[in-house]
Amino acid sequence: MHRFVRFENVSALGRETEVHFFFSASRFMALATIDVNGRADLGPKGDPADKMARVEKGCVWFADRPGNHRTDSFHNIIAQPHVSALFLIPGSTYVARVSGTARITIDEAIRANFVVQGKTPALAIAIESNNIELSRSPALLRAKLWPVPEPTHDIQPTKIFVEHMKMNKNKSLEAGLASAALSKPGFQEMPEKDLKKEYKDNLY
């Protein structure tokens, strides 16, 4: 059953507690943005419960973390601020969908709400919206994501990266040297160690 909650009518509908609880409990979101040429970008974001998102004064707020250091979403929001986002709670088959106008802030008081491991995010983002859709997701029901099953395939990100570099059609000297270096025995373990260190040191 679909349930629609409009921010301006939340109190009248008796859903204010439900809305705030869902966003406080959420731990994953996907943010969809579009650039001025109509090219779409979808970025995943994850944080502990109560640090992923919060609802205040008609806005859904969330923090920006270092992550993979990509800035596609920011460029898109500045150029074209209309966005959509989907939030979920691990273990639940319900999702929250939000569409509206995004803005970026460096306000210290707002950023302080998202401190994790003693680190304050450099930026926070708000989606100004007049409604939230809370609904059960047939896709999550079909996927049976919860409880999390044991992986059936050994996915190695560094191996995928190495193979991708080998397939690179760029014939420049730099590309050739990079491909040759990646082919050396034992080199694949180096990016994996660097990746693990990067996540440990710079996740927040």
Disulfide bonds with the S-S distance in Angstrom:
none
